[in-house]
Amino acid sequence: MDVETANIEVRRWLWSVVDERCHGTTGEVLRLRWEAEREKLLKLPPQHPERVVSTKPEQKLWRSVPPLQHPLSVYDELNGVA
């Protein structure tokens, strides 16, 4: 199975099984709770490849922000997949 097919199957499972379950503590259906709360969440800030390290105008230094996830090949190497 390739990555694209696996992602499709996982999304299908999340939508049809996980999102339809009742939460053990609140007793609410996860999908319905998410829909109610999604509108109240703050929007994500725009992604920038760089950010300001110093806020002083005369000392504005820029540096790259590392990605949040490694390329998939790194995980294959860790799992011993050739």
N, CA, C and O atoms as a Tinker XYZ file with bonds, in Angstrom:
   328  protein
     1  N      0.849000   -1.170000    0.000000    73     2
     2  CA     0.000000    0.000000    0.000000    64     1     3
     3  C      0.898000    1.239000    0.000000    63     2     4     5
     4  O      1.876000    1.307000    0.745000    81     3
     5  N      0.564000    2.194000   -0.824000    73     3     6
     6  CA     1.353000    3.422000   -0.862000    64     5     7
     7  C      0.794000    4.450000    0.124000    63     6     8     9
     8  O     -0.272000    4.247000    0.705000    81     7
     9  N      1.516000    5.547000    0.306000    73     7    10
    10  CA     1.168000    6.562000    1.294000    64     9    11
    11  C     -0.185000    7.203000    0.970000    63    10    12    13
    12  O     -0.998000    7.430000    1.865000    81    11
    13  N     -0.419000    7.489000   -0.297000    73    11    14
    14  CA    -1.670000    8.144000   -0.694000    64    13    15
    15  C     -2.874000    7.264000   -0.372000    63    14    16    17
    16  O     -3.870000    7.745000    0.168000    81    15
    17  N     -2.784000    5.978000   -0.703000    73    15    18
    18  CA    -3.883000    5.056000   -0.423000    64    17    19
    19  C     -4.084000    4.897000    1.082000    63    18    20    21
    20  O     -5.219000    4.859000    1.558000    81    19
    21  N     -2.992000    4.805000    1.825000    73    19    22
    22  CA    -3.088000    4.686000    3.283000    64    21    23
    23  C     -3.773000    5.907000    3.882000    63    22    24    25
    24  O     -4.623000    5.768000    4.761000    81    23
    25  N     -3.416000    7.092000    3.421000    73    23    26
    26  CA    -4.047000    8.315000    3.929000    64    25    27
    27  C     -5.540000    8.343000    3.618000    63    26    28    29
    28  O     -6.332000    8.767000    4.460000    81    27
    29  N     -5.935000    7.906000    2.443000    73    27    30
    30  CA    -7.356000    7.854000    2.081000    64    29    31
    31  C     -8.100000    6.909000    3.019000    63    30    32    33
    32  O     -9.180000    7.236000    3.513000    81    31
    33  N     -7.518000    5.740000    3.262000    73    31    34
    34  CA    -8.168000    4.753000    4.128000    64    33    35
    35  C     -8.249000    5.240000    5.573000    63    34    36    37
    36  O     -9.255000    5.017000    6.246000    81    35
    37  N     -7.200000    5.901000    6.051000    73    35    38
    38  CA    -7.218000    6.424000    7.416000    64    37    39
    39  C     -8.275000    7.511000    7.548000    63    38    40    41
    40  O     -9.019000    7.531000    8.528000    81    39
    41  N     -8.352000    8.409000    6.582000    73    39    42
    42  CA    -9.380000    9.469000    6.634000    64    41    43
    43  C    -10.780000    8.865000    6.616000    63    42    44    45
    44  O    -11.659000    9.309000    7.355000    81    43
    45  N    -10.986000    7.870000    5.786000    73    43    46
    46  CA   -12.302000    7.210000    5.721000    64    45    47
    47  C    -12.650000    6.609000    7.085000    63    46    48    49
    48  O    -13.780000    6.746000    7.555000    81    47
    49  N    -11.678000    5.944000    7.718000    73    47    50
    50  CA   -11.892000    5.349000    9.032000    64    49    51
    51  C    -12.175000    6.418000   10.087000    63    50    52    53
    52  O    -13.063000    6.252000   10.924000    81    51
    53  N    -11.407000    7.528000   10.042000    73    51    54
    54  CA   -11.637000    8.606000   11.002000    64    53    55
    55  C    -13.047000    9.179000   10.867000    63    54    56    57
    56  O    -13.731000    9.390000   11.869000    81    55
    57  N    -13.481000    9.431000    9.631000    73    55    58
    58  CA   -14.796000   10.037000    9.409000    64    57    59
    59  C    -15.936000    9.081000    9.751000    63    58    60    61
    60  O    -16.936000    9.494000   10.338000    81    59
    61  N    -15.793000    7.810000    9.388000    73    59    62
    62  CA   -16.917000    6.887000    9.544000    64    61    63
    63  C    -16.949000    6.185000   10.896000    63    62    64    65
    64  O    -18.021000    5.766000   11.334000    81    63
    65  N    -15.818000    6.043000   11.568000    73    63    66
    66  CA   -15.783000    5.305000   12.836000    64    65    67
    67  C    -15.477000    6.230000   14.011000    63    66    68    69
    68  O    -16.280000    6.360000   14.934000    81    67
    69  N    -14.322000    6.864000   13.969000    73    67    70
    70  CA   -13.860000    7.643000   15.118000    64    69    71
    71  C    -14.763000    8.844000   15.375000    63    70    72    73
    72  O    -15.178000    9.071000   16.512000    81    71
    73  N    -15.069000    9.611000   14.341000    73    71    74
    74  CA   -15.860000   10.826000   14.530000    64    73    75
    75  C    -17.297000   10.554000   14.951000    63    74    76    77
    76  O    -17.978000   11.463000   15.425000    81    75
    77  N    -17.767000    9.337000   14.790000    73    75    78
    78  CA   -19.151000    9.004000   15.138000    64    77    79
    79  C    -19.271000    8.404000   16.540000    63    78    80    81
    80  O    -20.383000    8.149000   17.003000    81    79
    81  N    -18.155000    8.176000   17.214000    73    79    82
    82  CA   -18.192000    7.599000   18.560000    64    81    83
    83  C    -18.633000    8.629000   19.591000    63    82    84    85
    84  O    -18.477000    9.834000   19.396000    81    83
    85  N    -19.186000    8.129000   20.687000    73    83    86
    86  CA   -19.516000    8.980000   21.826000    64    85    87
    87  C    -18.295000    9.086000   22.720000    63    86    88    89
    88  O    -17.649000    8.083000   23.023000    81    87
    89  N    -17.983000   10.298000   23.138000    73    87    90
    90  CA   -16.875000   10.526000   24.049000    64    89    91
    91  C    -17.215000    9.928000   25.405000    63    90    92    93
    92  O    -18.330000   10.100000   25.899000    81    91
    93  N    -16.263000    9.229000   26.009000    73    91    94
    94  CA   -16.513000    8.539000   27.266000    64    93    95
    95  C    -16.854000    9.454000   28.430000    63    94    96    97
    96  O    -17.613000    9.061000   29.316000    81    95
    97  N    -16.313000   10.657000   28.448000    73    95    98
    98  CA   -16.548000   11.575000   29.568000    64    97    99
    99  C    -17.733000   12.488000   29.317000    63    98   100   101
   100  O    -18.606000   12.630000   30.173000    81    99
   101  N    -17.766000   13.110000   28.142000    73    99   102
   102  CA   -18.824000   14.090000   27.866000    64   101   103
   103  C    -20.097000   13.438000   27.353000    63   102   104   105
   104  O    -21.176000   14.017000   27.474000    81   103
   105  N    -19.989000   12.233000   26.778000    73   103   106
   106  CA   -21.165000   11.565000   26.214000    64   105   107
   107  C    -21.631000   12.178000   24.908000    63   106   108   109
   108  O    -22.735000   11.889000   24.448000    81   107
   109  N    -20.802000   13.025000   24.302000    73   107   110
   110  CA   -21.178000   13.684000   23.050000    64   109   111
   111  C    -20.531000   12.988000   21.865000    63   110   112   113
   112  O    -19.456000   12.402000   21.990000    81   111
   113  N    -21.190000   13.055000   20.715000    73   111   114
   114  CA   -20.618000   12.526000   19.481000    64   113   115
   115  C    -19.488000   13.453000   19.063000    63   114   116   117
   116  O    -19.671000   14.667000   18.977000    81   115
   117  N    -18.312000   12.873000   18.802000    73   115   118
   118  CA   -17.119000   13.677000   18.519000    64   117   119
   119  C    -17.309000   14.628000   17.347000    63   118   120   121
   120  O    -16.913000   15.791000   17.422000    81   119
   121  N    -17.915000   14.142000   16.258000    73   119   122
   122  CA   -18.107000   14.981000   15.067000    64   121   123
   123  C    -18.966000   16.200000   15.390000    63   122   124   125
   124  O    -18.659000   17.311000   14.957000    81   123
   125  N    -20.046000   15.993000   16.152000    73   123   126
   126  CA   -20.935000   17.108000   16.478000    64   125   127
   127  C    -20.241000   18.117000   17.396000    63   126   128   129
   128  O    -20.421000   19.326000   17.248000    81   127
   129  N    -19.456000   17.616000   18.336000    73   127   130
   130  CA   -18.731000   18.509000   19.238000    64   129   131
   131  C    -17.711000   19.330000   18.460000    63   130   132   133
   132  O    -17.567000   20.530000   18.694000    81   131
   133  N    -16.994000   18.677000   17.525000    73   131   134
   134  CA   -15.992000   19.381000   16.716000    64   133   135
   135  C    -16.654000   20.471000   15.881000    63   134   136   137
   136  O    -16.132000   21.582000   15.794000    81   135
   137  N    -17.788000   20.171000   15.269000    73   135   138
   138  CA   -18.475000   21.169000   14.445000    64   137   139
   139  C    -18.890000   22.377000   15.283000    63   138   140   141
   140  O    -18.815000   23.511000   14.810000    81   139
   141  N    -19.328000   22.146000   16.524000    73   139   142
   142  CA   -19.745000   23.248000   17.398000    64   141   143
   143  C    -18.557000   24.094000   17.837000    63   142   144   145
   144  O    -18.670000   25.315000   17.941000    81   143
   145  N    -17.423000   23.455000   18.094000    73   143   146
   146  CA   -16.267000   24.188000   18.601000    64   145   147
   147  C    -15.400000   24.797000   17.506000    63   146   148   149
   148  O    -14.687000   25.769000   17.758000    81   147
   149  N    -15.448000   24.250000   16.308000    73   147   150
   150  CA   -14.569000   24.714000   15.231000    64   149   151
   151  C    -14.748000   26.203000   14.959000    63   150   152   153
   152  O    -13.770000   26.903000   14.696000    81   151
   153  N    -15.988000   26.696000   15.018000    73   151   154
   154  CA   -16.251000   28.105000   14.724000    64   153   155
   155  C    -15.635000   29.037000   15.778000    63   154   156   157
   156  O    -15.382000   30.209000   15.497000    81   155
   157  N    -15.396000   28.521000   16.979000    73   155   158
   158  CA   -14.889000   29.347000   18.070000    64   157   159
   159  C    -13.360000   29.353000   18.146000    63   158   160   161
   160  O    -12.782000   30.140000   18.896000    81   159
   161  N    -12.711000   28.493000   17.385000    73   159   162
   162  CA   -11.256000   28.409000   17.428000    64   161   163
   163  C    -10.617000   29.577000   16.689000    63   162   164   165
   164  O    -11.168000   30.087000   15.713000    81   163
   165  N     -9.455000   29.989000   17.164000    73   163   166
   166  CA    -8.714000   31.045000   16.486000    64   165   167
   167  C     -8.103000   30.509000   15.202000    63   166   168   169
   168  O     -7.753000   29.332000   15.120000    81   167
   169  N     -7.978000   31.354000   14.219000    73   167   170
   170  CA    -7.343000   30.960000   12.971000    64   169   171
   171  C     -5.849000   30.791000   13.197000    63   170   172   173
   172  O     -5.260000   31.483000   14.027000    81   171
   173  N     -5.237000   29.872000   12.461000    73   171   174
   174  CA    -3.801000   29.682000   12.551000    64   173   175
   175  C     -3.083000   30.879000   11.944000    63   174   176   177
   176  O     -3.562000   31.447000   10.963000    81   175
   177  N     -1.952000   31.272000   12.502000    73   175   178
   178  CA    -1.199000   32.376000   11.902000    64   177   179
   179  C     -0.619000   31.919000   10.567000    63   178   180   181
   180  O     -0.426000   30.722000   10.353000    81   179
   181  N     -0.340000   32.862000    9.668000    73   179   182
   182  CA     0.256000   32.468000    8.388000    64   181   183
   183  C      1.622000   31.838000    8.618000    63   182   184   185
   184  O      2.347000   32.227000    9.533000    81   183
   185  N      1.963000   30.874000    7.791000    73   183   186
   186  CA     3.256000   30.221000    7.924000    64   185   187
   187  C      4.328000   31.059000    7.249000    63   186   188   189
   188  O      4.159000   31.512000    6.117000    81   187
   189  N      5.421000   31.256000    7.949000    73   187   190
   190  CA     6.544000   32.005000    7.418000    64   189   191
   191  C      7.793000   31.139000    7.530000    63   190   192   193
   192  O      7.988000   30.473000    8.547000    81   191
   193  N      8.641000   31.136000    6.506000    73   191   194
   194  CA     9.866000   30.348000    6.590000    64   193   195
   195  C     10.874000   30.940000    7.571000    63   194   196   197
   196  O     11.828000   30.271000    7.967000    81   195
   197  N     10.659000   32.196000    7.960000    73   195   198
   198  CA    11.588000   32.858000    8.872000    64   197   199
   199  C     10.797000   33.602000    9.937000    63   198   200   201
   200  O      9.621000   33.907000    9.744000    81   199
   201  N     11.438000   33.892000   11.054000    73   199   202
   202  CA    10.799000   34.676000   12.097000    64   201   203
   203  C     11.810000   35.622000   12.725000    63   202   204   205
   204  O     13.018000   35.409000   12.626000    81   203
   205  N     11.311000   36.665000   13.371000    73   203   206
   206  CA    12.179000   37.651000   14.020000    64   205   207
   207  C     12.634000   37.079000   15.354000    63   206   208   209
   208  O     11.815000   36.597000   16.137000    81   207
   209  N     13.938000   37.130000   15.615000    73   207   210
   210  CA    14.489000   36.643000   16.868000    64   209   211
   211  C     14.512000   37.772000   17.895000    63   210   212   213
   212  O     14.288000   37.529000   19.081000    81   211
   213  N     14.776000   38.983000   17.463000    73   211   214
   214  CA    14.825000   40.143000   18.355000    64   213   215
   215  C     13.753000   41.126000   17.933000    63   214   216   217
   216  O     13.506000   41.311000   16.741000    81   215
   217  N     13.109000   41.766000   18.918000    73   215   218
   218  CA    12.076000   42.747000   18.590000    64   217   219
   219  C     12.611000   44.165000   18.511000    63   218   220   221
   220  O     11.891000   45.080000   18.111000    81   219
   221  N     13.879000   44.357000   18.891000    73   219   222
   222  CA    14.470000   45.690000   18.808000    64   221   223
   223  C     14.753000   46.012000   17.343000    63   222   224   225
   224  O     15.378000   45.211000   16.648000    81   223
   225  N     14.296000   47.188000   16.860000    73   223   226
   226  CA    14.475000   47.519000   15.444000    64   225   227
   227  C     15.918000   47.466000   14.971000    63   226   228   229
   228  O     16.187000   47.054000   13.843000    81   227
   229  N     16.852000   47.882000   15.827000    73   227   230
   230  CA    18.257000   47.907000   15.409000    64   229   231
   231  C     18.902000   46.523000   15.467000    63   230   232   233
   232  O     20.018000   46.350000   14.977000    81   231
   233  N     18.229000   45.543000   16.052000    73   231   234
   234  CA    18.797000   44.204000   16.196000    64   233   235
   235  C     17.914000   43.129000   15.567000    63   234   236   237
   236  O     17.882000   42.003000   16.062000    81   235
   237  N     17.219000   43.438000   14.526000    73   235   238
   238  CA    16.352000   42.432000   13.920000    64   237   239
   239  C     17.196000   41.352000   13.264000    63   238   240   241
   240  O     17.858000   41.584000   12.252000    81   239
   241  N     17.159000   40.205000   13.841000    73   239   242
   242  CA    17.869000   39.052000   13.317000    64   241   243
   243  C     16.846000   38.040000   12.824000    63   242   244   245
   244  O     15.810000   37.835000   13.457000    81   243
   245  N     17.134000   37.422000   11.718000    73   243   246
   246  CA    16.208000   36.457000   11.161000    64   245   247
   247  C     16.870000   35.086000   11.156000    63   246   248   249
   248  O     18.079000   34.964000   10.955000    81   247
   249  N     16.070000   34.071000   11.376000    73   247   250
   250  CA    16.580000   32.711000   11.264000    64   249   251
   251  C     15.470000   31.817000   10.739000    63   250   252   253
   252  O     14.284000   32.124000   10.866000    81   251
   253  N     15.872000   30.731000   10.161000    73   251   254
   254  CA    14.896000   29.799000    9.612000    64   253   255
   255  C     14.212000   29.037000   10.742000    63   254   256   257
   256  O     14.816000   28.745000   11.774000    81   255
   257  N     12.951000   28.727000   10.523000    73   255   258
   258  CA    12.189000   27.915000   11.462000    64   257   259
   259  C     12.179000   26.490000   10.914000    63   258   260   261
   260  O     11.809000   26.282000    9.758000    81   259
   261  N     12.579000   25.503000   11.724000    73   259   262
   262  CA    12.608000   24.131000   11.212000    64   261   263
   263  C     11.196000   23.613000   10.920000    63   262   264   265
   264  O     10.237000   24.056000   11.553000    81   263
   265  N     11.059000   22.697000    9.986000    73   263   266
   266  CA     9.737000   22.149000    9.688000    64   265   267
   267  C      9.208000   21.367000   10.889000    63   266   268   269
   268  O      9.982000   20.898000   11.725000    81   267
   269  N      7.885000   21.231000   10.967000    73   267   270
   270  CA     7.266000   20.524000   12.079000    64   269   271
   271  C      7.311000   19.015000   11.898000    63   270   272   273
   272  O      7.152000   18.274000   12.868000    81   271
   273  N      7.522000   18.552000   10.687000    73   271   274
   274  CA     7.532000   17.111000   10.432000    64   273   275
   275  C      8.704000   16.781000    9.523000    63   274   276   277
   276  O      9.052000   17.548000    8.626000    81   275
   277  N      9.301000   15.628000    9.772000    73   275   278
   278  CA    10.380000   15.152000    8.915000    64   277   279
   279  C      9.799000   14.639000    7.606000    63   278   280   281
   280  O      8.617000   14.298000    7.553000    81   279
   281  N     10.603000   14.576000    6.549000    73   279   282
   282  CA    10.142000   13.924000    5.322000    64   281   283
   283  C      9.808000   12.458000    5.630000    63   282   284   285
   284  O     10.392000   11.872000    6.541000    81   283
   285  N      8.882000   11.869000    4.885000    73   283   286
   286  CA     8.469000   10.485000    5.121000    64   285   287
   287  C      9.636000    9.515000    5.018000    63   286   288   289
   288  O      9.619000    8.467000    5.663000    81   287
   289  N     10.647000    9.840000    4.223000    73   287   290
   290  CA    11.790000    8.939000    4.067000    64   289   291
   291  C     12.525000    8.727000    5.396000    63   290   292   293
   292  O     13.099000    7.661000    5.617000    81   291
   293  N     12.513000    9.722000    6.273000    73   291   294
   294  CA    13.171000    9.580000    7.575000    64   293   295
   295  C     12.475000    8.493000    8.386000    63   294   296   297
   296  O     13.139000    7.682000    9.031000    81   295
   297  N     11.141000    8.469000    8.360000    73   295   298
   298  CA    10.400000    7.465000    9.120000    64   297   299
   299  C     10.611000    6.084000    8.526000    63   298   300   301
   300  O     10.670000    5.100000    9.265000    81   299
   301  N     10.727000    5.989000    7.212000    73   299   302
   302  CA    11.020000    4.704000    6.587000    64   301   303
   303  C     12.375000    4.187000    7.057000    63   302   304   305
   304  O     12.515000    3.000000    7.355000    81   303
   305  N     13.373000    5.065000    7.126000    73   303   306
   306  CA    14.705000    4.667000    7.577000    64   305   307
   307  C     14.675000    4.190000    9.035000    63   306   308   309
   308  O     15.338000    3.217000    9.393000    81   307
   309  N     13.887000    4.899000    9.876000    73   307   310
   310  CA    13.801000    4.499000   11.272000    64   309   311
   311  C     13.124000    3.134000   11.443000    63   310   312   313
   312  O     13.441000    2.390000   12.372000    81   311
   313  N     12.196000    2.814000   10.545000    73   311   314
   314  CA    11.483000    1.544000   10.612000    64   313   315
   315  C     12.188000    0.429000    9.845000    63   314   316   317
   316  O     11.704000   -0.702000    9.805000    81   315
   317  N     13.323000    0.745000    9.241000    73   315   318
   318  CA    14.089000   -0.263000    8.516000    64   317   319
   319  C     13.510000   -0.618000    7.162000    63   318   320   321
   320  O     13.805000   -1.682000    6.618000    81   319
   321  N     12.680000    0.272000    6.608000    73   319   322
   322  CA    12.105000    0.053000    5.286000    64   321   323
   323  C     13.102000    0.548000    4.243000    63   322   324   325
   324  O     13.607000    1.666000    4.338000    81   323
   325  N     13.376000   -0.277000    3.265000    73   323   326
   326  CA    14.360000    0.108000    2.245000    64   325   327
   327  C     13.713000    0.894000    1.144000    63   326   328
   328  O     14.387000    1.302000    0.199000    81   327
